Amino acid sequence: MKTFDQGYYSLMVNEALLTYLPSEKEFPPTIHAAMHYSVMGGGKRLRPALAIATHEMFGGSARTFLPAAAAIECIHTYSLVHDDLPAMDNDDYRRGRLSCHKVYGEAIAILAGDALLTLAFELMVNRLPEFYSSSKVLQATAEMALAAGTYGLVGGQSVDILSENQELATPLPTLEYIHTHKTGALFAAAVRMGAILAGTVKDELELLTRYATHLGLGFQIRDDILDASGVDSAKGKLTYVSVLGVRGAEEKLRKCHEACYDALKTFGGSHMLRQAADICLTIPK
């Protein structure tokens, strides 16, 4: 049975991104250079890798799915470029080097994020119909749009910002909303897009959604644990460690891991998505 080879998927996605991004030499060059700088500056390509793995799990071809995988990464990178802005999380570094706005200025960083967001939809509607039916492309594109908007990562990010340094009477529901939307929504959309374009049925899609939701939530909890005394704590951000403590957050992470396994029972034993959960939800020792 095929394994979840994140490195291999990452190389495929990088190759696709270089194909689809406008050339840095194409006019206007500055905005195109900023797009390249942001997208090609590292990153594990986890979300598109999950989408490809799901697509292959149901008999789809990774090669024909690459425009959708690249679109998912464009959405993810756009959100990071905007999150780093001084008006948002105000981060000077991203993926081990200066953030886009520190290199190109705030105005170009905003526009680069906007350009990546719109490029994602261009890839979906212009590149996929060659390989998939219009109805499936439309459904997958709608999934991506929903995950990117106020019912997804934009909604989660807005609540995250408004919750900074606030004394909340019930912080746990707010925290869960932030993580399931800011992080979890694109995880769920990636898995659902891979499944939809492969032609899965409704019951399978519901189980995959449950899996991806727990995976996205657990991924963020793991990040909170690893950053327990780091940047987020210094900014007064709401995290699972600040609300539940390290042990409580670790227990919540364990339950997310178990829930991922439970959602995948119908699909058999060890397979790529189960391996992906092991990779994403295990704290390195």
Steps between C-alpha positions, in 0.01 A plus 500: 500500500630846410646710782447868576822635351478869585840577347400350166170686498680821592729470199200444272321805639811719471540396137137589432527835678801600292299412189192697599648810665554799270865544408695738723615673181146557377367856541436622767803315636489614863165344582594178323831487688313546829268213410796273422681609817200411715399173336840353422669598825457163667203331662411133539203511255300297751154611388549423130676177598193392697280588203713299257517202738121501535455527124733206442337299778177503298663420168577850374817612323743728681611656173155608386424628850807727521319824401270451800796417726678816386182702558479374858860606564433842347210549742714388794791728405270798440368459854854491642607813309203690638530351851857629523402862430544757779123549522454126557754278682793734428758228433834597350595146401329218315642157413843601631541825310361853487125528444374630167415845637849539650654445156247662265307737728149473637316615186667245272455226763125569512482491121713183482257329737207621292668373183560154650139479614367581153756275329363207701156542345649550153680165532182324606278625221755514216719195561274231647215470242740325265504203737180518710132565442375857535271403787789351702723800429224735611442302820872489584541872427207580728670299777813709463306827498309408815821406683668827402218734608327613817368148562860378491845646546398869478240446769747315720770763452261782586394337827866424577593868463204623704578251778859610558564617858131461584360346818235263367237342725495184285834485316485135389207533252663813355832324468341200330320731257830675414690178436228313310454799269840668472687171460251215478283637219773479236603153620140385457465670163822342372387149590148561371628644170718195445207271574242692296712505184563126543126436509438395860148450635330704772562258789870478418523877479343542843756266660786673323372836622494372857855374457628826353325714762668311785830500312494878452404562861764260629762654272440840657495359854837336429627837376377664821684241709823544306467880537399486868757762603549665164360776279127438548536496876692830495225662292227396743336274242235250598650150474415154626798516733389832649149362558561134589867492596758279329360172636143594414605599146689173458191304605287697252757423229485130584121503465526671160744230389261226611209674328697505172554125526134443584379698197718287271387156624261453209786536253704209631822475696824687453490743212624843399260715701564302818872547445442871443326521839799332663735752341290806581384414851810350660719725713871442428701376798 
